[in-house]
Amino acid sequence: MRDFQFHRPSTVADALRILRQASQGKLLGGGQSFLPVLKLDMAEPSDLISVSGIPELRGIRSDGQQVTIGAATSHAEVARSAEVRAKIAGLARLADGIGDPQVRNRGTIGGSLAHADPAADYPAAILGLSATVKTDRRSIAADSFFTGLFETALEPDEIITSVSFTVPQRSAYAKFASHASRYAVVGVMVAQYAGGVRVGITGAGPSAFRWKQAEDALSIRFSADAITAGMTYPSDDLTSTPEASAEYRAHLIPVMTRRAVQAALAG
Amino acid sequence: MSTTQTPGQSTPSIGASIPRREDRRFITGAGRYTDDIVLPNQAYAYILRSPHAHALIRSISTDAALAAPGVVAVFTGHDVAADKVGGIPCGWLVKSKDGSNMVEPPHPMLVADRVRHVGDQVAVIIADSKAEARAAAQLVEVDYDVLPAVATLGDAITDGAATVWDQAKGNVCFDWDLGDKAAVKAAMKSAYKVIEIEVRNNRVIPNAIEPRAAIGHYDVSGDNYTLYTTSQNPHLIRLLLGAFVLGIPEHRLRVVAPDVGGGFGSKIYHYAEEAIVVWASKKIGRPVKWTAERSESFMSDAHGRDTVMKAHLAVDKEGKFLGLCVHNVANMGAYLSTFAPAIPTYLSATLMAGCYSTPAIYVEVKAVFTNTVPVDAYRGAGRPESAYLLERLVDKAARELGMDRLEIRRKNFIRKDQFPYKTPVALEYDTGDYESTLEMALQKVDYQGFSARREASKKRGKLRGIGFSTYVEACGIAPSALVGQLGARAGLYEAATVRVHPTGSVSVFTGTHSHGQGHETTFAQLVADQLGVPYDKVEIVHGDTDKIPFGMGTYGSRSLSVGGSAIVKAVDKIVAKGKKIAAHLLEASEADIEWKQGEFLVVGTNRKKSIGEIAFAAYVPHNYPIETVEPGLEESAFYDPKNFTYPAGCHVCEVEIDPDTGVVQVVEMVAADDVGVIINPMIVDGQMHGGLVQGIGQALYEEAQYDESGQLLTGSFLNYGMPRASDFPFFKVGNHVTACTHNPIGAKGVGEVGAIGCPPAVVNAVLDALAPLGVTDISMPVTPEKVWRAIESAKATH
């Protein structure tokens, strides 16, 4: 691990200024993904800029239609939040199943989304819950946020400030976790809205995606058996690892989608 | 056997679940491990390792690294060769069927010309800090010429495979056999049916919680060396490092293994890093410390298992076993680790009788080299492989004969009245009672209630299965003369010194070394009981070759049965000497002195002396039989067992399978074992729990996987599935004791039985659960995807 300058700015503006001045600057949330990368010498930043101490990035607000979570809010805070639990139970449960207690106490929603790990849980949530990612300069709809493996629509000097989720009628997250890492092999967020159902899927492919066929079927009838035996997801673009092949992930997608629907119906 | 006693209370303390005296320091972080030791002026070593499985080293340039901040020295294989340092030796010579010696390739501590696995040591960078050494390592330029690799056991024996060692044709290290081939052939001919099976024992990575570490310290003033290391056997390391690698006589080399945080076998072996730090310390004139990072542990600790076995079992109409033929291919990895050749041969093939009276057995073992981390003993070491094969095979035989799985076992058990029992594969079991442990296990699991539990699971959409394993294993490998004939290059006795101090407290020096087993407690209980002194007055000293007698260390579940027996022999000598002193003090004849619970009595009188009084007299010999008895009260003993010990038992597992995802959940795990006489039942239960966790870990989660180029795909906890507490139900364990007949304690050993007995019980349970779907085979680890595929392919064919 090379030496680097560590910064802990207290405003987004300061963070941006330091980032732009640095030769190899890197924003740091809770560090739960980046610190291992750093320790393995897979990244050598000149400057590490921690954003978790910036007050404007913290906290959870809601206005009835939207629940807005500051980018530097920890997974544990989301899991514990009475507001999130009351309005988007599936999101609170998702946050409560990320990693282990240490990860949940340090890791942040903004950090997780910016990192865009294909097996992280939050990507399924922003797709399924029709979220908007707010940054220092614009709003990005969830559907156009992920652009590839570990890639997002963010500019190199752009900071996520908050994420706004649209409150559904009901929602649930069903995760098939890797036994080794507890990351999602397949994670499915199902959310029912007046205008239709959204299904966000993480873990299965190089980046999170929505399963339109399931959304259509569930929009007609919100029931686990609406995902019929004949409804399969093609394995062509899915991920294969020694732990889980693309075919197995394809098999798990409808299985976990049904379980998410059952959980949503069970409340 | 389950009385409880508080420390400080007097004898007897055998059979008491005394809390471990080690636990306070371990739990509060006050343990002293190798990495905790900081020597004045110590430098730090970082080992540059090969990123390739197989490559020629064209050149190494160390100039830039040498110029980096804080760097003290950089050494490569060329420096090692220039110093004429020996290679890392192998401790066991196995001969092939044709009488030729195994291929024993050189194992230099730093490789100069050709790397043979990912993680092979290429250079050592020594700096003032660990961070500087690590940073400078990135500046060492190694020009590799990558060669085709032999990544797996299957690849090694494929025609046209690459060659790991030019001298090992077809990558074969040795081709060995045991047993009566002709008798087995005849059995196959006369059989009503021959049952066939092929099983793979998955490769596992030990993952002790404490990574390996070593500090070498050459002291110029005394021209002597000290090595602090994470070892299960410091004397063995001193012997191998001193005599074979660096040529240092014993009296100039001290090896200290302080607290050791787990090993499971992986800390038995002499590793290159131990030799590197000692050698480098002399070269730079400073102590040199190396501590493995976790990712280094994955690619440099010896791995375990990795065998493929094919077997044929001849049976008659009634299900009696007539003959067994086994063909085993065992992966040695790239180099021969300390005991590697002995594992598939003398520790596995010899167990192929299991607990059955199969009259004819023949076993062939072909050991092969691959471009992978060396493979050696891992909790169970050879016996789990045999138990897994046999118990899968016996289940399959029952299925093919339409017999009950328990009935076929009972029919073939060696009966209680057949002991001592000589197997067709070289062992003589001294004692056992396999029916009783089976019965105990059935009661503990409530076998009667299983069908109701299966129905209840079905209602919840789950497939429930029950699996059995009745196993026997061999511990305390011995005697030395026999193992010497079989190729061992060391003795396998154990040593102890018992020092009774003037005021009656006792120090016990043992050649075994705890790496989590609780010896400080168990041995103190044993000595307190034998000498009749309070438990708190007995201390156990181990792990330092300057303090302890030459002993062989801790592995193969040998510490109590072999090490404990040496302690008992030393205590016997103390008592014998004490009798002479007591006779003098009590003015009686020695023949009239009786030893009873810490006191020497004159028979038929109330005159007596306590062991404390005798000790005081021995050290202050004013009134003393000085003409015939030397002062002092300290005795040493070496104990060389007459035979192995043979723990055995029955493990029963119940699983629930989610047919939609393939996830297997262990819902019941029962172990009923005969581990011989028990000193501390709580410690025995703890050993069982740990062994079961590792056994289930191997059965369901753990596997070291290499890709075709020899890259380790499971090189971190992100992708190597370690078992976790949340994976398990509460275990139900119990013991049925038959005492070992040939050691003074009657102990057999418990450290490995969990990992030996349980994997086949788990897999048999999985197959039982899947049987209604037509699934008849599945391999370890039984991952969700494998279960899903097995169900899918059964659907396609039924």
Chai-1 contact restraints between the chains, C-beta under 6 A:
chainA,res_idxA,chainB,res_idxB,connection_type,confidence,min_distance_angstrom,max_distance_angstrom,comment,restraint_id
A,H179,B,Y701,contact,1.0,0.0,6.0,A-B,restraint_1
A,H179,B,G721,contact,1.0,0.0,6.0,A-B,restraint_2
A,A180,B,N719,contact,1.0,0.0,6.0,A-B,restraint_3
A,A180,B,Y720,contact,1.0,0.0,6.0,A-B,restraint_4
A,A180,B,G721,contact,1.0,0.0,6.0,A-B,restraint_5
A,S181,B,L718,contact,1.0,0.0,6.0,A-B,restraint_6
A,P242,B,Q705,contact,1.0,0.0,6.0,A-B,restraint_7
A,P242,B,L713,contact,1.0,0.0,6.0,A-B,restraint_8
A,A244,B,E785,contact,1.0,0.0,6.0,A-B,restraint_9
A,Y248,B,E785,contact,1.0,0.0,6.0,A-B,restraint_10
A,V255,B,D660,contact,1.0,0.0,6.0,A-B,restraint_11
